[in-house]
Amino acid sequence: MRLRLLALLILAVPVLAACGGDDDGDSGDTAAGTCTYVKDGSASKEAKMPPAEPKAADTLTVATNRGDMKLTLTPDAAPCTVSSFVSLAEQGYFDGTKCHRLVPGFVLQCGDPSATGTGGPGYRFDDELSGDETYPAGTLAMANTGQPDTNGSQFFIVLADADLPPQYTVFGKVDAAGLKVAQAIEKDGNGPDGVAPAKDVVIESVS
């Protein structure tokens, strides 16, 4: 199943992941302050499970062939999501991968090494939602399958203020310069398939 932002707009990822679940997929933290990631599906690129003890980071930079995007992360609001992202970044999981989906006026989606919209890290984790999420331009959030608690490695950057339901875990934002990079990619439009950016957007590193 492909990941969705809205029922009418597919933003894909085939693997599920659960932060605060168990191997049976039950939700809820196994212990205060810990995260649970559930093995699910095949990894598009080899990746180790993130640690149960969350890894925190306040900033990371996504270096791409189109320019750098500095991220300010929110480990207090989304500790398991940030921990997964940081863990994958440290493993080089995102390195050399393409941002596979562009919806002009809406989002740029990345994080799938297969660049098919169906790839992920081989694990899933739960949503971290307050119900008050908003998605202004520059928001960094997780894509999902359209079902709760189906986060993997795919993430999206909001290109313009979006009226989305609070169903997508927000774990940071892109700085103004990085948003301009994403919006420059947006201006090029889509390629022949109508899905991918017209010009390849390759993540060189996340550090």
C-alpha positions in Angstrom: 0.0 0.0 0.0 1.3 3.5 -0.8 1.7 6.2 1.8 -0.8 9.0 1.7 -1.1 12.5 3.0 -4.7 12.6 1.9 -7.1 10.0 0.7 -6.9 11.5 -2.8 -3.1 12.1 -2.7 -0.8 9.1 -2.3 2.6 9.8 -0.7 3.9 6.3 -0.4 5.9 3.9 1.9 5.2 0.2 2.2 6.8 -0.5 5.6 5.1 0.1 8.9 6.8 1.3 12.1 5.7 1.6 15.7 7.1 3.8 18.3 5.6 2.7 21.6 4.1 -0.5 20.3 5.1 -4.2 20.7 5.8 -7.0 18.2 2.1 -7.6 18.0 1.5 -4.0 17.0 -0.2 -2.9 20.2 0.2 0.8 20.8 1.5 2.4 23.9 5.0 2.9 25.3 6.6 -0.3 26.6 8.3 1.8 29.2 8.3 5.5 30.0 10.8 7.3 27.9 11.5 4.4 25.5 10.5 3.7 21.9 9.5 0.5 20.2 10.1 -0.1 16.5 8.4 -3.1 14.9 10.0 -5.1 12.1 7.8 -5.1 9.1 8.5 -5.9 5.4 11.8 -5.8 3.6 14.1 -2.9 3.8 14.8 -1.0 0.6 18.3 -0.3 2.0 20.0 -2.1 4.9 19.2 -0.4 8.2 19.4 -1.3 11.8 16.6 -0.7 14.2 16.8 2.5 16.1 17.6 2.1 19.8 14.9 1.9 22.4 16.4 4.8 24.2 15.6 7.9 22.0 18.5 9.7 20.3 17.9 13.4 20.4 19.2 16.1 18.0 18.2 19.7 17.6 19.5 20.3 14.1 20.6 18.3 11.0 21.4 19.4 7.5 20.1 17.6 4.4 22.7 18.2 1.8 21.4 17.7 -1.8 22.6 18.3 -5.3 20.2 21.2 -5.4 21.4 22.9 -2.2 21.3 22.4 1.6 18.3 22.3 3.8 18.9 22.9 7.5 16.4 21.2 9.7 15.4 22.2 13.2 14.0 19.1 14.9 11.6 18.7 17.8 12.7 15.8 20.0 10.5 16.9 22.9 7.3 16.7 20.8 8.3 13.6 18.7 11.1 11.8 20.4 10.7 8.4 18.7 10.3 10.0 15.2 13.4 12.2 15.7 15.3 9.2 17.1 14.4 7.1 14.0 15.4 9.9 11.6 18.7 10.5 13.5 19.5 6.8 13.5 18.9 6.4 9.8 20.9 9.6 9.1 23.8 8.2 11.1 23.7 4.9 9.2 23.8 6.8 5.9 20.4 5.4 5.0 19.4 8.6 3.1 22.7 9.1 1.3 22.5 8.8 -2.4 18.7 8.6 -2.5 16.3 10.6 -4.6 13.3 12.7 -3.5 10.7 10.7 -5.4 7.6 12.8 -5.3 6.7 16.4 -5.9 3.3 17.9 -5.6 3.7 21.6 -6.6 2.0 23.9 -4.1 2.0 21.2 -1.6 4.9 18.9 -0.7 8.3 17.5 -1.6 8.6 13.8 -0.4 11.9 12.0 0.2 13.3 9.1 2.2 12.6 6.1 0.0 15.9 4.5 -1.2 14.0 2.7 -4.0 12.6 6.0 -5.3 9.4 4.1 -6.1 7.2 5.5 -3.3 6.9 2.1 -1.7 10.3 1.7 0.0 11.2 1.9 3.7 13.6 0.7 6.4 12.0 -2.6 7.2 10.3 -1.4 10.4 7.4 0.7 11.5 6.6 3.0 14.4 3.7 4.8 15.9 2.5 8.3 15.3 3.3 11.0 17.8 0.4 13.4 17.6 -1.2 15.9 19.9 -4.2 16.5 17.6 -3.2 20.2 17.3 -0.8 19.7 14.4 -0.7 22.4 11.7 1.3 22.2 8.5 2.6 25.7 7.5 5.2 26.0 4.7 8.5 24.6 5.9 7.0 21.9 8.1 8.9 18.6 8.2 6.6 15.6 8.8 6.3 11.8 8.3 4.4 10.3 5.4 2.3 7.2 6.1 0.1 4.6 4.4 -3.1 6.5 5.2 -3.5 4.4 8.3 -2.4 5.3 11.9 1.0 4.2 13.2 2.5 3.4 9.8 5.6 5.5 9.8 8.8 4.3 8.2 11.5 6.4 6.6 9.6 8.6 4.1 9.1 12.2 5.1 7.8 15.3 3.4 8.5 19.0 3.4 5.5 21.3 3.1 6.0 23.8 0.3 3.1 26.1 1.1 0.7 26.4 4.0 -1.4 23.2 3.8 -4.8 22.4 5.3 -4.1 18.8 6.4 -5.8 16.9 9.1 -3.6 16.3 12.2 -2.7 12.8 11.1 1.0 13.2 10.1 3.7 13.4 12.8 5.5 16.7 12.7 9.1 16.4 13.8 10.7 19.6 12.8 10.9 22.4 10.2 13.1 23.5 7.4 14.9 26.9 7.6 14.1 29.7 5.3 17.1 29.1 3.0 16.2 25.4 2.8 12.6 26.1 2.0 13.8 28.3 -0.9 15.8 25.3 -2.1 12.7 23.2 -2.0 10.6 25.8 -3.7 13.2 26.2 -6.5 12.8 22.4 -7.0 9.0 23.0 -7.1 9.3 25.6 -9.8 10.9 23.1 -12.2 7.7 21.0 -11.9 7.3 17.3 -12.5 9.0 14.9 -14.8 7.3 12.9 -17.5 5.7 10.5 -15.0 3.9 13.4 -13.3 5.2 12.3 -9.9 8.9 12.8 -9.5 10.6 16.2 -9.7 11.6 17.2 -13.3 15.2 17.4 -12.3 16.7 14.7 -10.0 16.9 15.8 -6.3 19.6 13.6 -4.7 20.2 13.6 -1.0 24.0 13.5 -0.6 24.1 13.3 3.2 22.1 14.0 6.3 24.4 15.2 9.2 
